[in-house]
Amino acid sequence: MKTYHHGNLKQELIDCACRLCERDGYTKLSIRSLAKESGVSQTAPYRHFKTKEALYASVATEGFKKLSKAFSIDVSKKITKKHLVEIGCKYIEFGLKNANTYDLMFGTAVGNFADYPELLKSANSSYENLRLSFSKLANDSDEVVDFKCITLWSMVHGLVGILRKVQVIGDEALINPELGPMSTANVIAGNLEDHLDKVISGIIKN
């Protein structure tokens, strides 16, 4: 356990909260547990997080910032379908490697993002990077691009949940036809780039 006394205490507490969230899950994260893990008084975190939801919001904000960084590309340059495939792969990789944080980011533990401007900004920024990248390839109106991009995001987001399930199913079980779509999901997991390439091509053309 590290004891915090100097520097930017709020950021140090947020960093600690992010580690706790990923280690134990956000349902076990509390201001009390954060104080204990950080080695500060029980009242110290309350100076920066008035409620547990506010603490959750700060952790989610960091998560979206990390997600944006993971697949950020320079949209001022030529964008190819390969770039979109890479974005999709990195998005899924983030969701699989940071499962507990991902659950907090996209769950309902934090209600209205508008109540936390920094969270709203970071969440929108991660999506906007995806939308701008997609718009470089789609020869459609802004409205159609928006709907197509939501479709793409929904697909990638859904794959995170499906592939997380694949990770916890034994290899022998995955070839059992009684598992239905999970055997197909396992094939996708092994050929993710090819799958995303086909899906993205279909969304662009339709």
Buried (B, 14 or more C-beta within 10 A) or exposed (E): EEEBEEEEBEEBBBBBBBBBBBEEBBEEBBBEBBBEBBEBEEEBBBEBBEEBBBBBBBBBBBBBBBBBEBBBBEBEEEBEEEBBBBBBBBBBBBBBEBBBBBBBBBEEBBEEBEEBEBBBBBBEBBBEBBBBBBBBBBEBEEEEBBEBBEBBBEBBBEBBBBBBEBEEBEEEEBEEEEBEEBBEBBEBBEEBEEBBBEBBBEBBEE
